[in-house]
Amino acid sequence: MELDLTPCGALDVHCVVNGPIRTNTYIAASGGEAIIVDPAWEGEKLVRVMAEQLPGVRLAAIVCTHGHADHVGGVAGVRRAAGDDVPFLISEADAAIIPEAIRSMRETWGFDHEMPPAPDRLLNEGDVVAFGDVALQVMATPGHTPGGIVLFAPASTGPVAFVGDTLFPGGHGRTDLEGGSEKEIIRSLGKIGSLLPPETLCLIGHNDPTTAKQEVETNLFMRRGLRRYAKEHGAATAG
């Protein structure tokens, strides 16, 4: 795929560390509208936080980077607090894994997340999620889950990518869970490193953010993926 790198719109992002395994839930605002990315838990609380931090801003959508319970567990609560007209968006491939992901987390770790409502829109690579003055471009990045996605915005305030659990600083998300693939996540890391501008702020599903440049230079998994991506696409790569 090709990303549109033309800067457009200001983006204001707030992070709320949320849920039993400290998921980063992001509230991204632009032009009087906002989306909540990966509401992990306590959806009603997330809506209250948004109202306090962004008074008068309308919630336009709930968007999840993948279907694991710690990234969708707050969707139902957000809908109760914000209204059933707020659409829930997730990749087409991951919509089907949500029930099993919630059951697995309950049985394995004892965390019981609420089942979200059925998605209102199924996302695929190349789709756009627009709100306010910005448009998030959808990149398919399987590996942590079959339908993991990255949401990229070339905002005028600086490029931003919501990367979920595909990329971690110096590493990547787990691939030993249902539907995970080490081969696919390495390919996805190469795609991220090849397509995102170096200055892109990568907002991670857990722990601190990083940049595309930092990961290209220091993340050995990404450098491996870059070589694979270059081989498959006939492009130059770093390292």
VENLIN-V815726 format. One record per helix or strand. SS is the DSSP state (helix for helix, strand for strand). FROM is the first residue (numbers start at 1). TO is the last residue. Records with the same first field share a line. If there is no record, write none. Layout:
SS = FROM-TO + FROM-TO
This chain:
strand = 12-18 + 23-30 + 33-37 + 58-63 + 87-91 + 121-123 + 128-131 + 134-140 + 149-153 + 160-164 + 167-168 + 171-172 + 201-204 + 210-211
helix = 43-53 + 69-72 + 75-82 + 92-95 + 98-109 + 182-195 + 212-218 + 220-233
